[in-house]
Amino acid sequence: MRIIAKHQVECTDISRMIRPEPIFANKPIEAFRQYDGIDSIHERVFRTYKLMHTYQTTEFAQGKLNEWCKFDRFSSTIMEALERLNNLVDESDPDSDLPNIVHAFQTAERIRESHPDRDWFHLTGLIHDLGKVMAFYEPQWAVVGDTFVCGAAFAPSIVYRSNTFDENPDLNDPRYNTEYGIYFPKCGLDKVTMSWGHDEYLYRVLRNHGTTLPDEALYMVRYHSFYPWHSGGDYMHLCSERDLQMLPWVREFNEFDLYTKSDSIPDVKALTPYYQSLIDKYIPGIVLW
């Protein structure tokens, strides 16, 4: 985990830091999610994925699910947890070197512009990465980055698929290295073990808390990093009808999650009262993490 002081956002007053760049910062869409650069950011990204793809085994993911779903690490409000992301830069992200709280408000505000009447969607944009608070307790390769199915063959569209899994013991384990592995056709994504990360963790936290966010929001939270599925088209053979019905919502969310990353910093202080009202509506009170 890295903290970059020059970009760190003061949650109580960042209006002085607003920049005039457009939301894409003149970056064409095809320039997002490029993993073949040779600069320090791309070296950092590759290193994170190499560690992830080496150590994220079926056994590891199942163990972390059991460990973190005790919800005994800390307790806080949603806004307090969000403010912790001011100290977090995602080491798997080739498109942003800003604290994650900036990305949270960027995503939420673009959704708000496009879907003004869906307040639950606005809040989903704000909180979708909150599971990354695990990065204060775990190495980032166990928290961030694209997710994939454990317990079945690694899909071809996984980032760095060809050169990062060679030391993962599941690769050559006959229980796990076939198309279906330990699963069966159309079993449903809720029946598979995903590589452990912030998506599944936040989903579990919200369900444990009793959120009133709709199922569409929970699918977005749970699978927004599952790029091999919603963008790569892999793992469709494991999907239930419900998964396929929800896929368009996850893809809609992805447009805002990915293409809002820029150097344009939103006015968090001015926006906080609106988003606090949504938190009070859908995820009130103290949350167990």
C-alpha beads as a LAMMPS data file, in Angstrom:
LAMMPS data file: protein, C-alpha beads

289 atoms
288 bonds

1 atom types
1 bond types

-500.0 500.0 xlo xhi
-500.0 500.0 ylo yhi
-500.0 500.0 zlo zhi

Masses

1 110.0

Atoms # bond

1 1 1 0.000 0.000 0.000
2 1 1 1.288 3.419 -0.949
3 1 1 0.409 6.925 0.136
4 1 1 1.223 9.736 -2.261
5 1 1 1.247 12.922 -0.281
6 1 1 1.008 15.299 -3.204
7 1 1 -2.333 13.800 -4.224
8 1 1 -3.770 13.045 -0.805
9 1 1 -7.223 14.564 -0.441
10 1 1 -8.263 16.437 2.666
11 1 1 -11.863 15.304 3.069
12 1 1 -12.941 18.444 4.867
13 1 1 -11.713 20.899 2.212
14 1 1 -10.539 19.942 -1.247
15 1 1 -12.256 22.660 -3.284
16 1 1 -8.915 24.391 -3.691
17 1 1 -7.578 21.271 -5.453
18 1 1 -10.224 21.105 -8.214
19 1 1 -8.644 21.019 -11.666
20 1 1 -10.264 22.081 -14.938
21 1 1 -9.472 18.934 -16.962
22 1 1 -12.381 17.112 -18.633
23 1 1 -13.503 13.876 -17.031
24 1 1 -11.425 11.699 -19.370
25 1 1 -8.465 14.094 -19.080
26 1 1 -8.145 13.907 -22.893
27 1 1 -7.534 10.174 -22.607
28 1 1 -9.219 8.110 -25.348
29 1 1 -11.346 5.196 -24.197
30 1 1 -9.067 2.645 -25.832
31 1 1 -6.207 3.894 -23.648
32 1 1 -7.842 2.552 -20.470
33 1 1 -6.795 -0.821 -18.994
34 1 1 -3.543 -1.031 -20.910
35 1 1 -1.213 -3.480 -19.181
36 1 1 1.804 -3.619 -21.467
37 1 1 3.596 -0.390 -20.542
38 1 1 7.160 -0.237 -19.241
39 1 1 6.920 2.659 -16.791
40 1 1 6.928 2.409 -12.996
41 1 1 3.135 2.217 -12.750
42 1 1 2.925 -0.742 -15.127
43 1 1 5.786 -2.462 -13.312
44 1 1 3.848 -2.021 -10.065
45 1 1 0.680 -3.394 -11.665
46 1 1 2.425 -6.462 -13.086
47 1 1 4.078 -7.202 -9.753
48 1 1 0.711 -7.055 -7.974
49 1 1 -0.923 -9.418 -10.469
50 1 1 2.008 -11.820 -10.424
51 1 1 1.674 -12.185 -6.653
52 1 1 -2.099 -12.478 -6.915
53 1 1 -1.968 -15.166 -9.578
54 1 1 0.657 -17.100 -7.657
55 1 1 -1.012 -17.170 -4.258
56 1 1 -4.751 -16.867 -4.951
57 1 1 -5.589 -20.558 -4.850
58 1 1 -8.950 -22.164 -4.105
59 1 1 -7.794 -23.005 -0.597
60 1 1 -6.521 -19.470 -0.003
61 1 1 -9.750 -17.828 -1.216
62 1 1 -11.955 -20.085 0.866
63 1 1 -9.808 -19.452 3.913
64 1 1 -9.960 -15.671 3.543
65 1 1 -13.723 -15.792 3.052
66 1 1 -14.106 -17.610 6.350
67 1 1 -11.628 -15.323 8.099
68 1 1 -13.066 -11.992 6.996
69 1 1 -16.727 -12.952 7.262
70 1 1 -16.440 -13.015 11.030
71 1 1 -16.783 -9.207 10.732
72 1 1 -14.573 -8.642 13.746
73 1 1 -11.834 -6.327 12.410
74 1 1 -13.402 -2.951 13.215
75 1 1 -16.688 -1.075 13.237
76 1 1 -17.495 2.265 11.625
77 1 1 -20.049 4.165 9.639
78 1 1 -19.904 3.950 5.853
79 1 1 -18.582 7.508 5.614
80 1 1 -15.837 6.811 8.142
81 1 1 -14.755 3.767 6.155
82 1 1 -14.831 5.817 2.968
83 1 1 -12.522 8.418 4.478
84 1 1 -9.948 5.698 5.144
85 1 1 -9.611 5.263 1.379
86 1 1 -7.987 8.700 1.330
87 1 1 -4.836 6.819 2.342
88 1 1 -5.054 4.121 -0.316
89 1 1 -3.707 3.991 -3.864
90 1 1 -4.693 0.829 -5.752
91 1 1 -1.470 -0.867 -6.896
92 1 1 -3.295 -2.943 -9.539
93 1 1 -4.745 0.046 -11.395
94 1 1 -2.895 1.270 -14.508
95 1 1 -5.306 4.198 -14.983
96 1 1 -5.139 6.093 -11.693
97 1 1 -2.495 7.077 -9.178
98 1 1 -4.901 9.021 -6.947
99 1 1 -6.331 7.988 -3.563
100 1 1 -9.330 5.681 -3.909
101 1 1 -11.713 8.166 -2.286
102 1 1 -11.330 10.381 -5.360
103 1 1 -12.380 7.533 -7.646
104 1 1 -15.378 6.833 -5.387
105 1 1 -16.795 10.331 -5.811
106 1 1 -15.878 10.469 -9.515
107 1 1 -17.843 7.286 -10.147
108 1 1 -20.828 8.318 -8.046
109 1 1 -21.145 11.738 -9.655
110 1 1 -21.050 10.416 -13.209
111 1 1 -23.737 7.889 -12.356
112 1 1 -25.782 10.678 -10.783
113 1 1 -25.547 12.696 -13.997
114 1 1 -26.713 9.800 -16.162
115 1 1 -29.254 8.258 -13.767
116 1 1 -30.590 11.179 -11.695
117 1 1 -33.633 9.260 -10.434
118 1 1 -31.790 6.148 -9.203
119 1 1 -30.342 7.263 -5.899
120 1 1 -29.397 3.676 -5.002
121 1 1 -27.171 3.649 -8.098
122 1 1 -25.443 6.866 -6.975
123 1 1 -24.646 5.304 -3.605
124 1 1 -23.419 2.099 -5.223
125 1 1 -20.931 4.131 -7.219
126 1 1 -19.695 5.779 -4.050
127 1 1 -19.213 2.629 -1.977
128 1 1 -18.285 0.008 -4.583
129 1 1 -14.594 -0.114 -3.583
130 1 1 -15.093 0.131 0.174
131 1 1 -13.961 -3.452 0.587
132 1 1 -10.463 -2.158 -0.089
133 1 1 -10.241 -1.239 3.588
134 1 1 -8.851 -4.769 3.826
135 1 1 -5.637 -3.352 2.359
136 1 1 -4.821 -1.925 5.784
137 1 1 -4.605 -5.519 7.028
138 1 1 -3.700 -7.589 3.945
139 1 1 -1.220 -7.285 1.054
140 1 1 -2.864 -5.616 -1.916
141 1 1 -2.733 -8.733 -4.082
142 1 1 -5.319 -10.197 -1.682
143 1 1 -7.580 -7.148 -1.979
144 1 1 -7.468 -5.333 -5.328
145 1 1 -7.398 -6.167 -9.027
146 1 1 -9.558 -8.223 -11.372
147 1 1 -11.180 -11.290 -9.867
148 1 1 -11.501 -14.764 -11.362
149 1 1 -13.047 -18.116 -10.499
150 1 1 -11.028 -20.436 -8.283
151 1 1 -11.708 -24.148 -8.517
152 1 1 -11.918 -24.301 -12.319
153 1 1 -9.576 -23.623 -15.233
154 1 1 -8.201 -20.086 -15.343
155 1 1 -9.999 -18.254 -18.154
156 1 1 -8.082 -16.933 -21.178
157 1 1 -9.215 -13.324 -20.731
158 1 1 -7.670 -12.941 -17.263
159 1 1 -5.100 -10.127 -17.184
160 1 1 -1.562 -11.528 -17.669
161 1 1 -3.059 -15.015 -18.035
162 1 1 -0.139 -16.378 -20.056
163 1 1 2.757 -15.453 -17.784
164 1 1 1.688 -15.162 -14.150
165 1 1 -0.004 -18.439 -13.126
166 1 1 2.909 -20.828 -13.582
167 1 1 3.589 -21.044 -9.819
168 1 1 -0.064 -21.354 -8.779
169 1 1 -0.546 -24.988 -7.627
170 1 1 -4.174 -25.027 -8.862
171 1 1 -2.904 -24.746 -12.440
172 1 1 -1.820 -28.385 -12.492
173 1 1 -4.305 -29.777 -9.987
174 1 1 -6.743 -32.095 -11.807
175 1 1 -9.507 -31.123 -9.397
176 1 1 -9.326 -27.509 -10.482
177 1 1 -7.849 -27.226 -13.983
178 1 1 -10.779 -28.373 -16.147
179 1 1 -13.532 -26.242 -17.652
180 1 1 -15.967 -26.949 -14.817
181 1 1 -13.511 -27.983 -12.131
182 1 1 -15.434 -28.573 -8.912
183 1 1 -18.609 -26.969 -10.304
184 1 1 -21.415 -28.000 -12.666
185 1 1 -23.118 -26.319 -15.644
186 1 1 -25.176 -23.232 -14.805
187 1 1 -24.513 -23.673 -11.092
188 1 1 -24.647 -19.915 -10.540
189 1 1 -21.891 -17.502 -9.651
190 1 1 -23.060 -17.448 -6.051
191 1 1 -22.010 -21.113 -5.851
192 1 1 -18.425 -20.583 -7.012
193 1 1 -15.377 -19.493 -5.041
194 1 1 -14.039 -16.238 -6.425
195 1 1 -10.464 -15.114 -5.963
196 1 1 -10.536 -13.223 -2.693
197 1 1 -10.846 -9.466 -2.903
198 1 1 -12.756 -6.331 -2.067
199 1 1 -15.842 -7.153 -4.173
200 1 1 -16.897 -10.274 -2.294
201 1 1 -15.914 -8.772 1.029
202 1 1 -18.047 -5.647 0.683
203 1 1 -20.962 -7.716 -0.600
204 1 1 -20.766 -9.868 2.530
205 1 1 -20.443 -6.824 4.790
206 1 1 -23.548 -5.240 3.269
207 1 1 -25.592 -8.422 3.510
208 1 1 -24.519 -8.908 7.112
209 1 1 -25.558 -5.334 7.910
210 1 1 -28.983 -5.729 6.325
211 1 1 -28.682 -3.097 3.606
212 1 1 -31.817 -2.200 1.662
213 1 1 -29.911 -1.633 -1.577
214 1 1 -31.567 -3.591 -4.413
215 1 1 -30.176 -6.776 -5.935
216 1 1 -28.876 -4.840 -8.931
217 1 1 -26.633 -2.847 -6.611
218 1 1 -25.397 -5.951 -4.813
219 1 1 -24.480 -7.606 -8.112
220 1 1 -22.539 -4.492 -9.100
221 1 1 -20.650 -4.555 -5.814
222 1 1 -19.984 -8.285 -5.921
223 1 1 -18.865 -8.599 -9.543
224 1 1 -17.583 -5.213 -10.741
225 1 1 -13.977 -6.492 -10.726
226 1 1 -14.928 -9.747 -12.459
227 1 1 -13.651 -8.510 -15.826
228 1 1 -13.157 -11.978 -17.312
229 1 1 -16.945 -12.368 -17.020
230 1 1 -18.554 -9.006 -17.708
231 1 1 -15.979 -7.837 -20.270
232 1 1 -14.151 -10.994 -21.394
233 1 1 -17.231 -13.174 -21.859
234 1 1 -15.705 -16.077 -19.942
235 1 1 -17.368 -18.302 -17.327
236 1 1 -20.781 -18.056 -18.996
237 1 1 -21.090 -21.839 -18.644
238 1 1 -21.258 -21.385 -14.859
239 1 1 -23.924 -18.662 -14.906
240 1 1 -27.494 -19.097 -13.741
241 1 1 -30.389 -17.321 -15.425
242 1 1 -30.289 -14.753 -12.619
243 1 1 -26.612 -14.025 -13.311
244 1 1 -27.360 -13.424 -16.983
245 1 1 -30.290 -11.180 -16.125
246 1 1 -28.040 -9.062 -13.912
247 1 1 -25.104 -8.938 -16.329
248 1 1 -26.364 -5.813 -18.183
249 1 1 -26.484 -3.932 -14.882
250 1 1 -22.911 -4.937 -14.046
251 1 1 -21.806 -3.835 -17.512
252 1 1 -23.643 -0.536 -17.136
253 1 1 -21.862 0.067 -13.860
254 1 1 -18.522 -0.777 -15.417
255 1 1 -18.835 2.138 -17.848
256 1 1 -18.821 4.537 -14.914
257 1 1 -16.304 2.651 -12.803
258 1 1 -13.676 2.561 -15.550
259 1 1 -14.122 5.660 -17.688
260 1 1 -14.427 8.220 -14.881
261 1 1 -10.804 7.846 -13.799
262 1 1 -9.015 11.139 -14.366
263 1 1 -7.103 13.892 -12.599
264 1 1 -10.305 15.910 -12.084
265 1 1 -10.933 15.963 -8.325
266 1 1 -14.548 16.391 -7.126
267 1 1 -15.522 18.685 -4.266
268 1 1 -15.970 16.056 -1.571
269 1 1 -16.965 18.552 1.113
270 1 1 -19.827 19.921 -0.968
271 1 1 -21.012 16.464 -2.020
272 1 1 -20.873 14.764 1.371
273 1 1 -24.309 15.874 2.698
274 1 1 -26.109 14.390 -0.314
275 1 1 -24.308 11.061 -0.075
276 1 1 -24.703 10.945 3.690
277 1 1 -28.469 11.147 3.148
278 1 1 -28.261 8.094 0.882
279 1 1 -26.161 6.220 3.423
280 1 1 -28.777 6.996 6.076
281 1 1 -31.448 5.634 3.746
282 1 1 -29.783 2.407 2.603
283 1 1 -26.901 1.559 4.999
284 1 1 -27.518 3.465 8.238
285 1 1 -25.655 3.208 11.496
286 1 1 -22.498 1.395 12.530
287 1 1 -21.261 -1.301 10.161
288 1 1 -19.216 -4.337 11.233
289 1 1 -16.146 -4.982 9.079

Bonds

1 1 1 2
2 1 2 3
3 1 3 4
4 1 4 5
5 1 5 6
6 1 6 7
7 1 7 8
8 1 8 9
9 1 9 10
10 1 10 11
11 1 11 12
12 1 12 13
13 1 13 14
14 1 14 15
15 1 15 16
16 1 16 17
17 1 17 18
18 1 18 19
19 1 19 20
20 1 20 21
21 1 21 22
22 1 22 23
23 1 23 24
24 1 24 25
25 1 25 26
26 1 26 27
27 1 27 28
28 1 28 29
29 1 29 30
30 1 30 31
31 1 31 32
32 1 32 33
33 1 33 34
34 1 34 35
35 1 35 36
36 1 36 37
37 1 37 38
38 1 38 39
39 1 39 40
40 1 40 41
41 1 41 42
42 1 42 43
43 1 43 44
44 1 44 45
45 1 45 46
46 1 46 47
47 1 47 48
48 1 48 49
49 1 49 50
50 1 50 51
51 1 51 52
52 1 52 53
53 1 53 54
54 1 54 55
55 1 55 56
56 1 56 57
57 1 57 58
58 1 58 59
59 1 59 60
60 1 60 61
61 1 61 62
62 1 62 63
63 1 63 64
64 1 64 65
65 1 65 66
66 1 66 67
67 1 67 68
68 1 68 69
69 1 69 70
70 1 70 71
71 1 71 72
72 1 72 73
73 1 73 74
74 1 74 75
75 1 75 76
76 1 76 77
77 1 77 78
78 1 78 79
79 1 79 80
80 1 80 81
81 1 81 82
82 1 82 83
83 1 83 84
84 1 84 85
85 1 85 86
86 1 86 87
87 1 87 88
88 1 88 89
89 1 89 90
90 1 90 91
91 1 91 92
92 1 92 93
93 1 93 94
94 1 94 95
95 1 95 96
96 1 96 97
97 1 97 98
98 1 98 99
99 1 99 100
100 1 100 101
101 1 101 102
102 1 102 103
103 1 103 104
104 1 104 105
105 1 105 106
106 1 106 107
107 1 107 108
108 1 108 109
109 1 109 110
110 1 110 111
111 1 111 112
112 1 112 113
113 1 113 114
114 1 114 115
115 1 115 116
116 1 116 117
117 1 117 118
118 1 118 119
119 1 119 120
120 1 120 121
121 1 121 122
122 1 122 123
123 1 123 124
124 1 124 125
125 1 125 126
126 1 126 127
127 1 127 128
128 1 128 129
129 1 129 130
130 1 130 131
131 1 131 132
132 1 132 133
133 1 133 134
134 1 134 135
135 1 135 136
136 1 136 137
137 1 137 138
138 1 138 139
139 1 139 140
140 1 140 141
141 1 141 142
142 1 142 143
143 1 143 144
144 1 144 145
145 1 145 146
146 1 146 147
147 1 147 148
148 1 148 149
149 1 149 150
150 1 150 151
151 1 151 152
152 1 152 153
153 1 153 154
154 1 154 155
155 1 155 156
156 1 156 157
157 1 157 158
158 1 158 159
159 1 159 160
160 1 160 161
161 1 161 162
162 1 162 163
163 1 163 164
164 1 164 165
165 1 165 166
166 1 166 167
167 1 167 168
168 1 168 169
169 1 169 170
170 1 170 171
171 1 171 172
172 1 172 173
173 1 173 174
174 1 174 175
175 1 175 176
176 1 176 177
177 1 177 178
178 1 178 179
179 1 179 180
180 1 180 181
181 1 181 182
182 1 182 183
183 1 183 184
184 1 184 185
185 1 185 186
186 1 186 187
187 1 187 188
188 1 188 189
189 1 189 190
190 1 190 191
191 1 191 192
192 1 192 193
193 1 193 194
194 1 194 195
195 1 195 196
196 1 196 197
197 1 197 198
198 1 198 199
199 1 199 200
200 1 200 201
201 1 201 202
202 1 202 203
203 1 203 204
204 1 204 205
205 1 205 206
206 1 206 207
207 1 207 208
208 1 208 209
209 1 209 210
210 1 210 211
211 1 211 212
212 1 212 213
213 1 213 214
214 1 214 215
215 1 215 216
216 1 216 217
217 1 217 218
218 1 218 219
219 1 219 220
220 1 220 221
221 1 221 222
222 1 222 223
223 1 223 224
224 1 224 225
225 1 225 226
226 1 226 227
227 1 227 228
228 1 228 229
229 1 229 230
230 1 230 231
231 1 231 232
232 1 232 233
233 1 233 234
234 1 234 235
235 1 235 236
236 1 236 237
237 1 237 238
238 1 238 239
239 1 239 240
240 1 240 241
241 1 241 242
242 1 242 243
243 1 243 244
244 1 244 245
245 1 245 246
246 1 246 247
247 1 247 248
248 1 248 249
249 1 249 250
250 1 250 251
251 1 251 252
252 1 252 253
253 1 253 254
254 1 254 255
255 1 255 256
256 1 256 257
257 1 257 258
258 1 258 259
259 1 259 260
260 1 260 261
261 1 261 262
262 1 262 263
263 1 263 264
264 1 264 265
265 1 265 266
266 1 266 267
267 1 267 268
268 1 268 269
269 1 269 270
270 1 270 271
271 1 271 272
272 1 272 273
273 1 273 274
274 1 274 275
275 1 275 276
276 1 276 277
277 1 277 278
278 1 278 279
279 1 279 280
280 1 280 281
281 1 281 282
282 1 282 283
283 1 283 284
284 1 284 285
285 1 285 286
286 1 286 287
287 1 287 288
288 1 288 289
